[in-house]
């Protein structure tokens, strides 16, 4: 399972930075993505069998940004790209 890890050592990443890292990881073929800022972490995982929302699920938080919300948004973007 290809893994991508992004660690912001300084200031809290913006939602734009988080989404950019996710898109880059997906483009590179990652199935498991970790976004880390200090003790805060978001993980996204591509399931072999899609959930009702899509193949990506997420958990954790960085600031106001939740992994589940980012995974849902990624699933919608991927679905729209295929329609």
ABEGO torsion letter per residue (X at the ends): XBBBBBBBABBBBBAAAAAAAAAAAAAAGBABBBBBBEABBBBBBBBABBBAAEABBBBEBBEABBAAAAAAAAAAAAAAAAX
